[in-house]
Amino acid sequence: MFSILIPTYNNLSYLKLCIESIQKNSTYNHQIIVHINEGSDGSLEYIKNLNCEFTYSKENIGMPSALNKASKLAKNDYIVISHDDFYYCPNWDFVFKNELDLLNDNNFYLSGNTILDIETNDKLPSKSLDAGNTVELFNENKLLDNLDKVKNINWQGTTKCPGLVHKDTWKKVNGWSEEFFPTGGDDTDFAIKLWNSKVRIFKGLGNCFVYHFGSITTRKKGSNLNTYLGSKANKIFIRKWGMSTNFFEKYYLNSGLDSKKNLIFREYDGPLKDPTKNINYYFELFLIKLNIIYLKIISSKK
């Protein structure tokens, strides 16, 4: 059914749980493709013994490059972009499949409903559900017994991962942009590339549940990564697209952050239209352009 791309970086216990959840809780059979970054924790041996398809790099090449390498092995028509610290809940793929049956073309990007651990809750459409913030503390029964209590509206925009896209669309936009190493801004960059290729259906599916150990994810390893995520990544995005990640999500995807830095999620009401270019749009864009000029001045001095 789907080709599921899972980059991992020395995160064996979470990777095991992720793959086991896919195998146990999926309605359909899927191709699982793992990219092993380094693999010094035994994850390379684990994948080999599992007879799972994989790609490998001796060093951490970052999420964009890992996804691109893994995607070259994709055999199915649909690609699912995953993290290694996900637990896929029952029928996650059935929900995706039902939505696909309603679509007439490949101009879409679908997202699952990511239930975050207690340390990072209230960031997404789902309500908080503490089923453990580490794999050791994970309470699978508590999670599954309480899924019916999780907010499950379909919403406008995307949570980025897990994300589902047609393989032809993936190829059309050349996958993930590798200048966003090791990660940060790359998911919104993917969304804007989809937008520029005429994708207008950005839809989160409320009943497609995935539990996310958000504070543990391998993407956050490294002492300088928080600085990268908050600064360098957005600078790359601004220079590339002439707007910030939040500006694109707010005015184009009808999501993003509000004035109090809270994530905005609006109930899905159909394909997106071009943004309304009102005074607020141009004022925020003007401030971004000033920032671009400032970045150019700083760069020239260096």
C-alpha positions as CSV (number, residue, x, y, z in Angstrom):
1,M,0.0,0.0,0.0
2,F,2.4,2.7,1.3
3,S,6.2,3.1,1.2
4,I,7.0,4.4,4.7
5,L,10.3,6.4,5.0
6,I,11.9,6.3,8.5
7,P,15.2,8.1,9.1
8,T,16.9,7.1,12.3
9,Y,20.0,8.1,14.2
10,N,21.1,5.8,17.0
11,N,17.6,5.5,18.4
12,L,17.1,1.8,18.5
13,S,14.5,1.4,21.2
14,Y,12.2,3.9,19.6
15,L,12.8,2.6,16.1
16,K,11.8,-0.9,17.3
17,L,8.6,0.4,18.8
18,C,7.8,2.4,15.7
19,I,8.3,-0.6,13.3
20,E,6.4,-2.9,15.7
21,S,3.5,-0.6,15.8
22,I,3.3,-0.4,12.0
23,Q,3.4,-4.2,11.8
24,K,0.8,-4.7,14.5
25,N,-1.6,-1.8,13.9
26,S,-1.8,-1.4,10.2
27,T,-4.8,-2.6,8.1
28,Y,-2.7,-3.1,5.0
29,N,0.8,-4.3,4.2
30,H,3.4,-1.6,3.7
31,Q,6.9,-1.3,2.5
32,I,9.1,0.0,5.4
33,I,12.3,1.7,4.4
34,V,14.7,2.9,7.1
35,H,17.7,5.1,6.6
36,I,20.3,4.3,9.3
37,N,22.5,7.2,10.3
38,E,25.7,5.8,11.8
39,G,23.9,2.9,13.5
40,S,26.5,2.5,16.3
41,D,23.8,1.5,18.8
42,G,22.9,-1.8,17.1
43,S,20.2,-0.3,14.8
44,L,22.0,-1.4,11.7
45,E,22.2,-5.0,12.8
46,Y,18.6,-4.9,14.0
47,I,17.4,-3.8,10.5
48,K,19.5,-6.4,8.8
49,N,18.1,-9.2,10.9
50,L,14.6,-7.8,10.4
51,N,15.0,-8.2,6.6
52,C,13.8,-4.7,6.3
53,E,14.7,-2.5,3.3
54,F,17.2,0.2,4.3
55,T,19.8,2.7,3.2
56,Y,22.8,3.6,5.3
57,S,25.4,6.3,5.9
58,K,28.4,6.1,8.2
59,E,27.7,9.6,9.6
60,N,24.5,11.5,10.3
61,I,23.5,13.1,7.0
62,G,20.4,14.7,8.4
63,M,16.7,14.1,7.8
64,P,16.4,15.6,4.3
65,S,19.2,13.5,2.8
66,A,18.1,10.4,4.7
67,L,14.5,10.7,3.3
68,N,15.8,11.3,-0.2
69,K,18.0,8.2,-0.1
70,A,15.3,6.1,1.4
71,S,12.8,7.3,-1.2
72,K,14.8,5.8,-4.0
73,L,13.7,2.3,-2.8
74,A,10.0,3.2,-2.8
75,K,8.0,0.7,-4.8
76,N,4.4,1.9,-4.0
77,D,2.4,4.8,-5.3
78,Y,2.2,6.6,-2.0
79,I,5.0,7.7,0.3
80,V,4.6,8.3,4.0
81,I,7.1,10.5,5.7
82,S,7.8,9.3,9.2
83,H,10.0,9.9,12.3
84,D,11.5,7.0,14.2
85,D,9.9,8.1,17.5
86,F,6.3,7.5,16.4
87,Y,3.9,4.9,17.6
88,Y,1.3,4.2,14.9
89,C,-2.2,3.6,16.4
90,P,-4.7,1.1,15.0
91,N,-6.2,1.9,11.6
92,W,-4.0,4.8,10.9
93,D,-3.5,3.6,7.4
94,F,-7.2,2.8,6.9
95,V,-8.0,6.4,7.5
96,F,-5.4,7.5,5.0
97,K,-6.8,5.0,2.4
98,N,-10.4,6.1,2.9
99,E,-9.3,9.7,2.3
100,L,-7.3,8.7,-0.8
101,D,-10.4,7.1,-2.3
102,L,-12.2,10.5,-2.2
103,L,-9.5,12.3,-4.2
104,N,-9.5,12.8,-7.9
105,D,-5.8,13.6,-8.5
106,N,-2.4,13.7,-6.9
107,N,-2.4,17.3,-5.8
108,F,-2.7,16.7,-2.1
109,Y,-0.7,16.4,1.1
110,L,-2.3,14.5,4.0
111,S,-1.2,14.5,7.6
112,G,-1.9,12.3,10.6
113,N,-3.1,13.5,14.0
114,T,0.1,13.5,16.1
115,I,-0.6,13.0,19.8
116,L,2.4,14.5,21.6
117,D,3.8,13.3,24.9
118,I,3.0,15.3,28.1
119,E,6.1,17.5,27.8
120,T,5.1,19.0,24.5
121,N,1.3,18.7,24.5
122,D,-1.3,21.3,23.4
123,K,0.8,22.1,20.3
124,L,-1.5,20.3,17.8
125,P,-5.2,19.6,17.3
126,S,-5.0,16.6,19.7
127,K,-5.7,17.1,23.4
128,S,-2.9,16.2,25.8
129,L,-2.6,12.5,26.5
130,D,0.2,11.3,28.8
131,A,1.0,7.8,27.8
132,G,4.7,8.2,28.8
133,N,7.4,10.5,27.5
134,T,10.0,7.8,27.0
135,V,9.8,4.3,25.5
136,E,10.5,2.8,28.9
137,L,7.5,4.6,30.4
138,F,5.2,4.2,27.4
139,N,1.8,2.9,28.5
140,E,0.4,1.3,25.3
141,N,-2.9,0.2,26.9
142,K,-3.6,3.7,28.3
143,L,-3.0,5.2,24.9
144,L,-5.3,2.8,23.1
145,D,-8.0,2.9,25.7
146,N,-8.2,6.7,25.5
147,L,-8.0,7.4,21.8
148,D,-11.7,8.1,21.7
149,K,-11.1,11.0,24.0
150,V,-8.6,12.7,21.7
151,K,-9.9,15.7,19.7
152,N,-10.2,14.4,16.1
153,I,-11.4,17.1,13.7
154,N,-10.0,17.3,10.2
155,W,-8.0,20.5,10.0
156,Q,-6.7,22.9,7.4
157,G,-2.9,22.7,6.9
158,T,-0.4,20.1,8.0
159,T,1.5,18.7,10.9
160,K,4.2,17.8,8.5
161,C,4.7,14.2,9.8
162,P,3.4,11.7,9.4
163,G,2.7,13.0,5.9
164,L,1.4,11.2,2.9
165,V,2.0,12.2,-0.7
166,H,1.9,10.5,-4.1
167,K,5.3,9.3,-5.3
168,D,4.9,11.3,-8.6
169,T,4.4,14.5,-6.5
170,W,7.5,13.6,-4.4
171,K,9.6,13.3,-7.6
172,K,8.1,16.4,-9.1
173,V,9.4,18.6,-6.3
174,N,12.6,16.6,-5.9
175,G,11.8,15.4,-2.4
176,W,13.2,17.0,0.7
177,S,15.6,20.0,0.3
178,E,19.0,19.0,1.6
179,E,20.3,22.5,2.4
180,F,18.2,22.2,5.6
181,F,20.8,20.0,7.3
182,P,20.3,18.4,9.8
183,T,16.7,19.4,9.9
184,G,14.4,22.4,10.8
185,G,12.5,24.3,8.1
186,D,12.7,21.4,5.8
187,D,9.1,20.3,6.4
188,T,7.7,23.7,5.6
189,D,10.1,24.0,2.6
190,F,8.5,20.8,1.4
191,A,5.0,22.3,1.8
192,I,5.9,25.4,-0.1
193,K,7.4,23.3,-2.9
194,L,4.1,21.4,-3.0
195,W,2.2,24.7,-3.1
196,N,4.2,26.0,-6.0
197,S,3.5,22.7,-7.9
198,K,-0.3,23.5,-7.6
199,V,-1.1,21.3,-4.5
200,R,-4.0,23.0,-2.7
201,I,-5.3,20.1,-0.5
202,F,-3.3,20.3,2.7
203,K,-5.5,18.3,5.1
204,G,-4.9,16.8,8.6
205,L,-7.0,13.7,9.4
206,G,-8.3,13.7,12.9
207,N,-8.8,10.0,13.2
208,C,-5.3,9.1,11.9
209,F,-3.6,8.8,15.3
210,V,0.2,8.6,15.9
211,Y,1.8,9.0,19.3
212,H,5.0,11.1,19.2
213,F,7.8,11.1,21.8
214,G,8.5,14.6,20.8
215,S,11.1,15.4,23.4
216,I,13.2,12.3,22.6
217,T,13.3,12.4,18.8
218,T,16.6,11.9,17.1
219,R,16.2,15.1,15.2
220,K,17.0,17.1,18.4
221,K,20.4,15.5,19.2
222,G,23.3,17.9,19.2
223,S,24.2,20.9,21.3
224,N,23.7,23.4,18.6
225,L,20.5,22.1,17.1
226,N,18.1,24.4,19.0
227,T,20.0,27.4,17.7
228,Y,19.8,26.0,14.2
229,L,16.1,25.3,14.5
230,G,15.3,28.8,15.8
231,S,17.7,30.8,13.7
232,K,19.8,29.3,10.9
233,A,17.0,27.2,9.5
234,N,14.6,30.1,9.2
235,K,17.3,32.3,7.7
236,I,17.8,29.7,5.0
237,F,14.1,29.6,4.4
238,I,13.7,33.4,4.2
239,R,16.6,33.7,1.8
240,K,15.2,30.9,-0.4
241,W,11.5,31.9,-0.5
242,G,11.4,35.6,0.5
243,M,9.1,34.8,3.5
244,S,9.4,33.2,6.9
245,T,8.0,29.7,7.7
246,N,5.3,31.2,9.9
247,F,4.3,33.7,7.2
248,F,3.8,30.9,4.6
249,E,1.9,28.7,7.1
250,K,-0.3,31.6,8.2
251,Y,-1.3,33.2,4.9
252,Y,-1.0,30.2,2.6
253,L,-1.9,27.1,4.6
254,N,-4.2,29.0,7.0
255,S,-2.4,27.6,10.0
256,G,0.8,28.6,11.8
257,L,1.2,30.8,14.9
258,D,-1.0,33.5,16.2
259,S,0.1,36.7,17.9
260,K,0.6,34.8,21.2
261,K,2.8,32.1,19.5
262,N,0.0,29.5,19.8
263,L,-0.5,27.2,16.9
264,I,-3.6,27.8,14.8
265,F,-5.7,24.9,13.5
266,R,-8.9,25.6,11.6
267,E,-11.4,22.9,10.6
268,Y,-10.9,21.7,7.1
269,D,-13.3,23.3,4.6
270,G,-11.9,22.4,1.2
271,P,-8.9,23.1,-1.0
272,L,-6.9,26.2,-0.2
273,K,-7.1,29.3,-2.3
274,D,-4.5,32.0,-2.9
275,P,-3.9,34.1,0.1
276,T,-5.8,37.3,0.8
277,K,-3.3,40.0,0.4
278,N,-4.6,42.6,2.8
279,I,-2.7,45.3,4.8
280,N,-1.6,42.8,7.4
281,Y,-0.2,40.5,4.7
282,Y,1.9,43.4,3.1
283,F,3.0,44.8,6.5
284,E,4.3,41.4,7.7
285,L,5.9,40.8,4.3
286,F,7.6,44.3,4.5
287,L,9.1,43.4,7.8
288,I,10.5,40.1,6.3
289,K,12.0,42.0,3.4
290,L,13.8,44.3,5.9
291,N,15.1,41.2,7.6
292,I,16.4,39.9,4.3
293,I,18.3,43.2,3.7
294,Y,19.7,42.9,7.2
295,L,20.8,39.3,6.6
296,K,22.5,40.4,3.4
297,I,24.4,43.2,5.2
298,I,25.6,40.9,7.9
299,S,26.6,38.3,5.4
300,S,28.6,40.8,3.4
301,K,30.5,42.0,6.5
302,K,31.4,38.4,7.3
